[in-house]
Amino acid sequence: MSESATSEARGMSVASAFSGMRGVAPVMFRAGCPDCRGRFELAASALRLAIGASSRTTFYSFTCPGCGSSVRKPAGERIVELLTGGGVRTLRLHSTV
C-alpha cells in the first residue's frame, strides 16, 4: 500500500468505511468467564467499555451467559480499539481533580 493510501486509511472513520453497506453482520466478540470457565461469543450490545484516565481504570464488562456472574476485565489500547470499532457502548470516566 502506498504511503498516501495508508494515511487515508488511518484517517478513515468506521462510519465512512461502512457507509455504503446495507447488510452488515453483527460484530461478535469472544469472551470467557473466570468463574465458570465458560467460553462464548457476545454481541456488542452485551458488553460495556469504561475508559479511565489510565490503563488501570480502563476495562470492559459483561454478564456471563452461563453462570450470570458479572465479569470485569482490563482493556488495553488494542482491546479499546476493537470494542469501540465494533460498536460497544463506551463510558468515559473523568477524574474529579
NUNUSE-212208 format. One line per 3 residues: number of its first residue (from 1); their letters; for each residue x, y negated, z negated of C-alpha. Coordinates in Angstrom, 1 decimal, padded with zeros to 4 digits. Example, Ala and Ser with C-alpha at 12.3 -4.5 7.8 and 13.67 -1.06 7.14 Angstrom:
// residues 2
1	as	012.3/004.5/-007.8 | 013.7/001.1/-007.1
***
This chain:
// residues 97
1	mse	000.0/000.0/000.0 | 001.3/-003.4/000.8 | 002.1/-006.0/-001.9
4	sat	-000.8/-008.2/-000.9 | -003.2/-005.3/-000.8 | -002.0/-004.3/-004.3
7	sea	-002.5/-007.8/-005.6 | -006.0/-007.9/-004.1 | -006.9/-004.5/-005.6
10	rgm	-005.7/-005.6/-009.1 | -007.9/-008.8/-008.9 | -011.0/-007.0/-007.8
13	sva	-013.8/-006.6/-010.4 | -015.7/-003.3/-010.9 | -018.9/-005.1/-009.8
16	saf	-017.4/-006.3/-006.5 | -015.8/-002.9/-005.8 | -019.1/-001.1/-006.1
19	sgm	-021.4/-003.9/-004.8 | -022.3/-002.2/-001.5 | -023.0/001.2/-003.0
22	rgv	-026.6/002.2/-003.5 | -026.4/005.5/-005.4 | -023.6/005.8/-007.9
25	apv	-023.4/008.9/-010.1 | -023.4/008.0/-013.8 | -020.0/008.0/-015.3
28	mfr	-019.4/010.8/-017.8 | -016.7/010.9/-020.4 | -015.2/014.0/-022.0
31	agc	-015.1/013.9/-025.8 | -014.5/016.2/-028.7 | -015.8/016.3/-032.3
34	pdc	-013.2/016.7/-035.1 | -015.8/018.1/-037.4 | -017.4/020.9/-035.4
37	rgr	-014.7/021.0/-032.8 | -017.3/020.9/-030.0 | -016.2/019.7/-026.6
40	fel	-018.8/017.9/-024.4 | -019.4/015.2/-021.8 | -021.1/011.9/-022.8
43	aas	-022.8/009.3/-020.7 | -021.5/005.7/-021.1 | -024.7/004.9/-022.9
46	alr	-023.8/007.3/-025.7 | -020.5/005.6/-026.5 | -019.7/002.2/-028.2
49	lai	-016.4/000.4/-027.9 | -015.2/-002.1/-030.6 | -012.3/-004.3/-029.6
52	gas	-010.5/-005.9/-032.5 | -007.5/-008.2/-032.9 | -005.0/-005.3/-033.0
55	srt	-004.7/-001.7/-031.9 | -005.6/-000.6/-035.5 | -009.0/-002.3/-035.2
58	tfy	-009.9/-001.2/-031.7 | -011.9/002.0/-031.5 | -014.7/003.8/-029.8
61	sft	-017.5/005.7/-031.5 | -020.3/008.2/-030.7 | -022.6/010.7/-032.4
64	cpg	-021.7/014.3/-031.8 | -024.5/016.0/-029.9 | -023.5/019.3/-031.5
67	cgs	-023.5/018.6/-035.2 | -024.8/015.0/-035.4 | -021.6/013.6/-037.1
70	svr	-020.6/010.0/-036.5 | -017.3/010.1/-034.7 | -014.8/007.2/-034.5
73	kpa	-011.5/007.4/-032.6 | -008.8/004.8/-031.9 | -008.8/003.3/-028.4
76	ger	-005.5/002.2/-026.8 | -005.3/-000.1/-023.8 | -005.9/002.7/-021.2
79	ive	-009.0/004.0/-023.1 | -010.4/000.5/-023.3 | -009.8/000.0/-019.6
82	llt	-011.6/003.3/-018.7 | -014.5/002.8/-021.1 | -015.2/-000.8/-020.1
85	ggg	-014.8/000.1/-016.4 | -017.3/003.0/-016.9 | -020.0/000.7/-018.4
88	vrt	-019.6/001.5/-022.1 | -021.2/-001.3/-024.2 | -018.5/-003.3/-025.9
91	lrl	-018.4/-005.3/-029.1 | -015.6/-007.8/-029.6 | -014.6/-008.2/-033.2
94	hst	-013.4/-011.6/-034.2 | -011.2/-012.4/-037.2 | -012.6/-014.7/-039.9
97	v	-009.3/-016.6/-040.3
***
